[in-house]
Amino acid sequence: MSLIVFPEALSTSVIVFLLMASAVTSMITATLGAGGGVLLLVLMASWLPPAAIIPVHGMIQLGSNSGRALLTRHHIDWKVIAAFAPGVLAGAGLGAWLLVDLPAHLWQLSIALFVLYLCWGPGLPKASFGPFGVFIASAITSFVSLFVGATGPLVAAFIKQIHTDRFRTVATFGTAMTLQHAPKALVFGVAGFVFSEWLLFILAMIACGFAGTWLGLHLLKSINNRWFHTAFNLVLTLLAFRLLWQAAGSAGWLG
């Protein structure tokens, strides 16, 4: 039996930095509702091997979101989650079956524009937030998540349309993302990714993220719903602009 160690691809200084980043980004998500997961993805992409970025980030986010869901369990909207869960199975199942190479700029552009619409455009019809609407949103984002790893802002923007209470938004979003990240272990494991090589790193990142979540939820108590939703919209808007910039780069529009 081989000894479980930190991956050789990362130096000690990089590991320490990423552990600290896990705590800070989890605190950001717990306080502002979103943003931490994408920021951590950007940081991890600077040092992790390309093949490891999405599966390892997915497992870390599974742990981080599970911790947030656990700490806010009394605020979860279980009706939304009941409709969201089947969509995860449908979207992840289709994605695992196809395993296609999706054009990056197409999904980056689509996600960014829809996030901006949900934040600043007219509200969607009420029927969009019923069980069928939640199921469709879950299926689409779960499918895309397997390939681009950047659907958190879209799920967050969708859920924020349903709730005005900041704790209910954070709790329901955390639970939804827990469900969405869960299938990645199976899908990437079947595809051949060796998670055991990254196990200690993933567990350490999750532990640091839990500490950051605990601190972030205490900070959340000190702000009101109006301030939270203003900050939430601004964070999502910045993430959308980042996706637009990435889309332009992926498509070669920047020259």
Secondary structure as UniProt FT lines:
FT   TURN            8..9
FT   HELIX           12..32
FT   HELIX           36..45
FT   TURN            46..47
FT   HELIX           50..71
FT   HELIX           73..75
FT   HELIX           78..98
FT   HELIX           104..120
FT   HELIX           126..129
FT   HELIX           131..148
FT   HELIX           152..160
FT   TURN            161..162
FT   HELIX           166..190
FT   TURN            191..192
FT   HELIX           195..198
FT   HELIX           199..220
FT   TURN            221..222
FT   HELIX           225..251
FT   TURN            252..254
//
